[in-house]
Amino acid sequence: MQPTPGADDDRAEAAKSDRDDSKTCSECGAALEWSLDIDGVQHLECPNCE
């Protein structure tokens, strides 16, 4: 039985979104830390790549 066309793409896309949501820096792999902007908006940033 052959796989359904596009089935692998769904799994690959789901895995990619999991990596995007991770809390590690895509540049150096360090753990991201929460930070506040001047406007008071929270975001994750890398302490090594600032």
N, C-alpha and C positions, 0 to 999 in steps of 0.2 A: 504494500500500500504506500502510495506517495504522499508526502506531507502537503498540507493545504498551502497554496501560494499565499505569501504574506504572513503566515503564522509566525515564522521566525522573526519577522520585523517587529511584531507586537512585543515579543519577549525582549528583544534587543532594546526597543524604545523604553520599556519598563525598567530595564537594568540601567539604562542611561539616566533616567529621571531619578533613580535611587542614588546614583553617584552625585548628581547635581544637588541633592538635598543633604548630602553628607556634611559634617561639620569639620572638614579638613580642607586646608588650602590646596587648590589645584596646582599651584606653582611649586610649593616646597613640601607639602604634606603635613605641615604643622597644624595643631588643633586651633580652630578659629575661636575668637573671643568676642563677646558682645560688647558693643561700644555705642555711645550716644553722639549724635551730630549736635551741632550748635542749635538746631531747631528742635532738639529733643527726640529725634527719630532713632530708634534702636536698629542696629544692623550688625552682622557678623563681619569681622575683619581679622586678617592674619597679623599677629604681633611681629613676625619676621619680615614681611614684605611691605610694610607701610611705606 
